[in-house]
């Protein structure tokens, strides 16, 4: 009985601490990713501020570039979808009506 209660309590604590555990894992992934870059910059005798800006600035620039390249095509596709929406709805309704009429014919 006591072991069961302890297991339930441990699971409850783990569920409550899950966000903290996930942040810790994310931090470890970030450290593991940036460590070789920081080591290389240290061997080149680059100052700490410059290393920090370099390690943290490049991902920001890459994300901005990614957004810059992906958002415009997404907007174009959404505009096309909105323009074709009445046609697509009409096709969907005609398909549903045809299917419904076939179903009624079979059941009568």
N, C-alpha and C positions, 0 to 999 in steps of 0.2 A: 504494500500500500504506500509506504513512504517513497519507494523508488518511483512509483507511478507519479506521485505528486511532484517529485523532483524533476522528472522528465517533462511534465507539463509546465512547470515553472521555468525550466531552461528554454523550452520552445517559446514560451510567452516572452521571455527576456530577449531571445534572439529576434523575434518578430518586431519587438519594440526598438531594438538597436539596429535593425536592418539598414535604415538610411545612413547611419554612422559607418557601418561596415562597408557599404557601397562607396561612400566618399573616401574611405581609407584605401580601398582597392583602386579607385580612380587615381588617387594621389600616387600610389605605388606605380601604376602604369605610366603616369606622367613623368615621374622620377626616372624610371627605367628607360623611357624614350629619350629624355633630354640629357641624361648623364653622359653619353658618348660625345654629344655636341659640346657640352660644358667642358669636358676633359680636353677636347681638341682646342677649344678656345683658351683654356688655361695654359696649354703648352705654347701657344702663340703669344702669351703674355698680354692678353687683352684685359682691360680693367673690368672689375665686377659689374659696374653700371652698364657698360657696353655689352657685356655678356648677357645680362638680364634683358636688356632691350632687344638684343638679337634673338634670344631664345623665345621670348614672349611676343615679339613684334611680328616675326615671320608667320606664325600660325594665324594671327589676325589678318595679315595681308593675304594669305592663302584663302582664308574663309571669305574675305571680301571679294577676291577674284572669282572664287567659285560661285558666289551669289550673283556677281556681275554677269557671269557667263550663263547661268541657268535660269535666272528670273525672266529675262526677255522672251526666250522661247516658250516658257510656261505661260506667260501672259498671252502670247499669240495663240497657243493651243486653247486656252480658256475662252478667248474671244471667238474662235472658230466653233467651239462647242456651244457657246451661248447663241451664236447666229444660226446654227443648225438644229438647235433644240426643238423648235416647232415641227420641223420635218421628222426628226427622230421620234417625237411623241406621237405624231400621226402614224408612222410605221408601226410603232409599238401597239397603238390602239387598234389598228386594222388587223394586226396579227392576233391580238387578244380576242377581237370580235370573231374572226374567222375560226379560231380555236373553239370559242364558246359555241358557235353555230354548229360546228362538227360534233361537239360533245352532246348537244341537245338532240341532233339527228340520231346519234347512236343510242341514246337512252330512250327515245320514243318508239 
